[in-house]
């Protein structure tokens, strides 16, 4: 059976590579791509060994592992060795591309800050359930029309919101504010109140009073714990919930817009398209 390999140019300076080893022996892939210093590699099945700089360094991925590389000046010569039945999805892009993709999101991807743009960075970690769902949706999507490219681009944005949210939490684990367990519990309670009243969330002042926290402590602590300001978190939560309702195909776009608390379906359509890069109607059709 022939191995599967596909390169998809999503946008200027944004490349997706799907690789699957359908043979009984290891296969090797070179990940060097000019002008794309940011690389994400996701192990969806099997074992994948990364041989860096002609084998001087080696990193092994197991299923559900992710590997991030960033080398701003020169592309690191990396060879990926995929075991039989191994499946990998890679996303490679430029600094400009990742800022363009995530410019409208409250995401703290601080390892791309000016102080780090001259450093060679890498990170290996386990993927969350949400990340795995999105990655498999990208891998399974066949490219037959421009709509498919839009779908994959929207999924990449969704993936990165999950990825950088997890990274932000990890980076903020040592934050002084969140070492206070009582404050953390109150912030978690605030989040639960927001979710229970997602259609009509209380004003931040009322929320702070209800959980007995100063407003500034609640706002700062919430962003540190969940990676987003309060109202940005509410918006993204509502849109994710709306997306799942759309996939169920039990409700119309109009019904979902009112369920999510929008005063008019057009407002919901605009917000949905801004987040996912596609209208709710087309999202249903493509799903």
C-alpha positions as CSV (number, residue, x, y, z in Angstrom):
1,X,0.0,0.0,0.0
2,X,1.4,3.4,-1.0
3,X,2.3,5.9,1.8
4,X,0.2,9.0,2.1
5,X,1.8,12.5,1.9
6,X,0.1,15.8,1.2
7,X,1.3,19.4,1.3
8,X,-1.4,22.1,1.5
9,X,-0.6,25.8,1.0
10,X,-3.3,27.4,3.1
11,X,-2.1,31.0,2.9
12,X,1.0,33.0,2.2
13,X,3.6,31.6,4.6
14,X,1.3,28.9,6.0
15,X,1.8,25.2,5.1
16,X,0.0,22.1,6.4
17,X,1.6,18.7,5.8
18,X,-0.2,15.4,6.3
19,X,2.0,12.2,6.5
20,X,1.0,8.6,7.1
21,X,3.2,5.5,6.9
22,X,1.2,2.7,5.4
23,X,4.2,0.5,4.8
24,X,5.9,-2.1,7.0
25,X,9.2,-0.1,7.4
26,X,10.1,3.3,8.7
27,X,9.9,6.3,6.4
28,X,11.9,9.5,6.6
29,X,10.7,13.1,5.9
30,X,12.7,16.3,5.8
31,X,10.9,19.1,7.5
32,X,13.1,22.0,6.2
33,X,11.0,24.7,4.6
34,X,12.5,28.0,3.6
35,X,10.9,31.1,5.2
36,X,8.8,29.0,7.7
37,X,10.7,29.1,11.0
38,X,7.8,28.1,13.2
39,X,7.0,24.4,13.1
40,X,4.3,22.3,14.9
41,X,4.4,18.6,14.6
42,X,1.6,16.4,16.0
43,X,1.8,12.7,16.5
44,X,-1.7,11.2,15.7
45,X,-0.6,7.6,15.8
46,X,2.6,5.4,16.0
47,X,6.1,6.4,17.0
48,X,7.9,9.4,15.4
49,X,11.6,10.1,16.0
50,X,13.0,13.5,15.2
51,X,16.6,13.5,14.2
52,X,18.0,17.0,14.6
53,X,21.3,18.3,12.9
54,X,22.3,15.0,11.4
55,X,21.4,12.9,14.5
56,X,23.3,15.1,17.1
57,X,20.0,15.5,18.9
58,X,17.0,13.1,19.0
59,X,13.4,13.6,20.2
60,X,10.8,10.8,20.2
61,X,7.1,11.4,20.0
62,X,4.5,9.0,21.1
63,X,0.8,9.1,20.1
64,X,-0.9,12.3,21.2
65,X,2.4,14.2,21.6
66,X,3.2,17.5,20.1
67,X,6.5,19.1,19.2
68,X,7.0,22.8,18.6
69,X,10.2,24.3,17.0
70,X,11.1,28.0,16.5
71,X,14.4,29.1,14.9
72,X,14.1,32.7,13.7
73,X,17.3,32.9,11.6
74,X,17.9,29.5,10.1
75,X,15.7,26.5,9.6
76,X,17.0,23.7,11.8
77,X,17.7,20.6,9.6
78,X,15.2,18.1,11.1
79,X,14.4,14.6,9.8
80,X,11.2,12.9,11.0
81,X,11.3,9.1,11.0
82,X,7.8,7.8,11.1
83,X,7.2,4.2,12.2
84,X,4.8,1.8,10.5
85,X,1.2,2.9,11.0
86,X,2.5,6.2,12.1
87,X,0.5,9.4,11.3
88,X,1.7,12.9,11.6
89,X,0.2,16.4,10.9
90,X,2.6,19.3,10.7
91,X,1.9,23.0,10.5
92,X,4.7,25.4,9.4
93,X,4.4,29.1,9.2
94,X,6.2,32.5,9.5
95,X,6.1,34.9,12.4
96,X,4.0,37.3,10.2
97,X,1.5,34.5,9.5
98,X,1.0,33.5,13.1
99,X,0.5,37.1,14.2
100,X,-2.0,37.6,11.3
101,X,-3.9,34.5,12.3
102,X,-4.2,35.3,16.0
103,X,-4.2,39.1,16.0
104,X,-7.9,39.3,17.0
105,X,-7.5,36.8,19.9
106,X,-6.5,37.5,23.4
107,X,-3.7,35.0,23.4
108,X,-0.4,35.5,25.2
109,X,2.1,33.7,23.0
110,X,5.0,35.3,24.8
111,X,7.7,33.0,23.4
112,X,7.2,35.0,20.1
113,X,7.8,38.3,21.9
114,X,10.6,40.6,20.8
115,X,13.0,39.4,23.5
116,X,12.7,35.8,22.2
117,X,12.8,36.4,18.5
118,X,16.6,35.7,18.4
119,X,16.3,32.5,20.4
120,X,16.0,28.9,19.2
121,X,13.0,27.4,21.1
122,X,11.3,24.1,21.3
123,X,8.5,22.5,23.4
124,X,7.2,19.0,23.7
125,X,4.0,18.2,25.4
126,X,0.8,16.1,25.4
127,X,-2.2,17.1,23.4
128,X,-5.5,17.8,25.0
129,X,-8.8,16.1,23.9
130,X,-9.9,19.3,22.1
131,X,-6.7,19.6,20.2
132,X,-6.8,16.0,19.1
133,X,-10.4,16.4,17.8
134,X,-9.4,19.4,15.7
135,X,-6.2,17.7,14.4
136,X,-8.1,14.7,13.2
137,X,-10.7,16.9,11.5
138,X,-7.9,18.6,9.6
139,X,-6.2,15.3,8.7
140,X,-9.4,13.8,7.4
141,X,-10.5,16.8,5.3
142,X,-10.0,16.3,1.6
143,X,-9.2,19.3,-0.5
144,X,-11.7,19.5,-3.3
145,X,-12.6,23.2,-3.4
146,X,-11.6,26.6,-1.9
147,X,-14.2,26.0,0.9
148,X,-12.0,23.2,2.2
149,X,-9.0,25.5,2.5
150,X,-11.2,28.0,4.5
151,X,-12.3,25.1,6.7
152,X,-8.7,24.0,7.4
153,X,-7.6,27.6,8.1
154,X,-10.5,28.0,10.6
155,X,-9.5,24.8,12.2
156,X,-5.9,25.9,12.5
157,X,-7.1,29.0,14.3
158,X,-9.2,26.9,16.6
159,X,-6.3,24.6,17.3
160,X,-4.0,27.4,18.1
161,X,-6.5,28.9,20.6
162,X,-6.4,25.6,22.4
163,X,-2.6,25.2,22.1
164,X,-1.7,28.7,23.3
165,X,-4.3,28.6,26.0
166,X,-2.6,25.5,27.5
167,X,0.8,27.0,27.0
168,X,-0.3,30.2,28.8
169,X,-1.6,28.3,31.8
170,X,1.7,26.3,31.9
171,X,3.7,29.5,31.8
172,X,1.6,31.1,34.5
173,X,1.7,28.3,36.9
174,X,4.3,30.2,39.0
175,X,2.3,33.4,39.0
176,X,2.1,34.8,42.5
177,X,-1.6,35.6,42.2
178,X,-2.5,32.0,41.5
179,X,-0.6,30.5,44.3
180,X,-3.4,31.6,46.6
181,X,-5.7,28.5,46.5
182,X,-8.7,30.5,47.9
183,X,-8.4,33.0,45.1
184,X,-8.2,30.2,42.5
185,X,-11.3,28.6,43.9
186,X,-13.2,31.9,43.8
187,X,-12.1,32.5,40.2
188,X,-13.3,29.0,39.3
189,X,-16.6,29.8,40.9
190,X,-16.8,32.9,38.8
191,X,-16.3,30.9,35.7
192,X,-19.1,28.5,36.7
193,X,-21.4,31.4,37.3
194,X,-20.6,32.8,33.8
195,X,-21.3,29.4,32.2
196,X,-24.6,29.0,34.0
197,X,-25.7,32.4,32.8
198,X,-24.0,32.3,29.4
199,X,-26.8,34.1,27.6
200,X,-27.0,36.9,30.1
201,X,-23.6,37.0,32.0
202,X,-23.6,39.3,35.0
203,X,-21.5,42.5,34.9
204,X,-18.0,42.0,36.2
205,X,-18.7,44.3,39.2
206,X,-21.6,42.0,40.2
207,X,-19.6,38.9,39.5
208,X,-16.7,40.2,41.7
209,X,-19.1,40.9,44.5
210,X,-20.7,37.5,44.3
211,X,-17.4,35.6,44.6
212,X,-16.0,38.2,47.2
213,X,-13.0,39.3,45.1
214,X,-11.8,42.8,44.2
215,X,-12.5,43.5,40.5
216,X,-8.8,43.9,39.6
217,X,-7.9,40.6,41.3
218,X,-10.8,38.8,39.5
219,X,-9.9,40.2,36.1
220,X,-6.2,39.6,36.3
221,X,-6.5,36.2,38.0
222,X,-9.2,35.0,35.4
223,X,-6.9,35.8,32.5
224,X,-3.9,34.1,34.2
225,X,-5.9,31.0,34.9
226,X,-7.9,30.7,31.6
227,X,-5.7,32.6,29.2
228,X,-8.3,35.1,28.2
229,X,-10.1,38.2,29.6
230,X,-13.5,37.4,31.1
231,X,-15.7,38.7,28.2
232,X,-13.4,37.2,25.6
233,X,-13.7,33.9,27.4
234,X,-17.6,34.2,27.4
235,X,-17.6,35.0,23.7
236,X,-15.4,32.1,22.7
237,X,-17.4,29.7,25.0
238,X,-20.7,30.8,23.4
239,X,-19.3,30.4,19.9
240,X,-17.9,26.9,20.7
241,X,-21.2,25.9,22.1
242,X,-23.0,27.3,19.1
243,X,-20.6,25.3,16.8
244,X,-21.5,22.1,18.6
245,X,-25.2,22.9,18.3
246,X,-24.7,23.5,14.5
247,X,-23.0,20.1,14.2
248,X,-26.0,18.4,15.9
249,X,-28.2,19.8,13.0
250,X,-31.1,19.9,15.4
251,X,-31.5,23.7,15.3
252,X,-31.5,26.4,12.7
253,X,-29.0,29.2,12.7
254,X,-31.7,31.6,13.8
255,X,-32.7,29.3,16.8
256,X,-29.1,29.0,17.9
257,X,-28.4,32.7,17.6
258,X,-31.3,33.4,20.1
259,X,-30.2,30.5,22.3
260,X,-26.8,32.2,22.6
261,X,-28.4,35.4,23.6
262,X,-27.8,37.4,20.4
263,X,-30.5,40.0,19.7
264,X,-30.4,39.3,15.9
265,X,-29.1,36.3,13.8
266,X,-26.9,38.7,11.8
267,X,-24.9,39.6,14.9
268,X,-24.3,35.9,15.6
269,X,-23.3,35.3,11.9
270,X,-20.7,38.1,12.1
271,X,-19.2,36.8,15.4
272,X,-19.2,33.2,14.2
273,X,-17.4,34.1,10.9
274,X,-14.9,36.2,12.7
275,X,-13.9,33.3,15.0
276,X,-14.1,30.4,12.5
277,X,-13.6,32.1,9.2
278,X,-16.8,30.7,7.8
279,X,-20.5,31.5,8.1
280,X,-22.7,29.2,10.3
281,X,-24.7,28.1,7.2
282,X,-21.6,27.1,5.2
283,X,-20.2,25.4,8.3
284,X,-23.3,23.2,8.5
285,X,-23.0,22.4,4.8
286,X,-19.4,21.5,5.0
287,X,-19.9,19.3,8.1
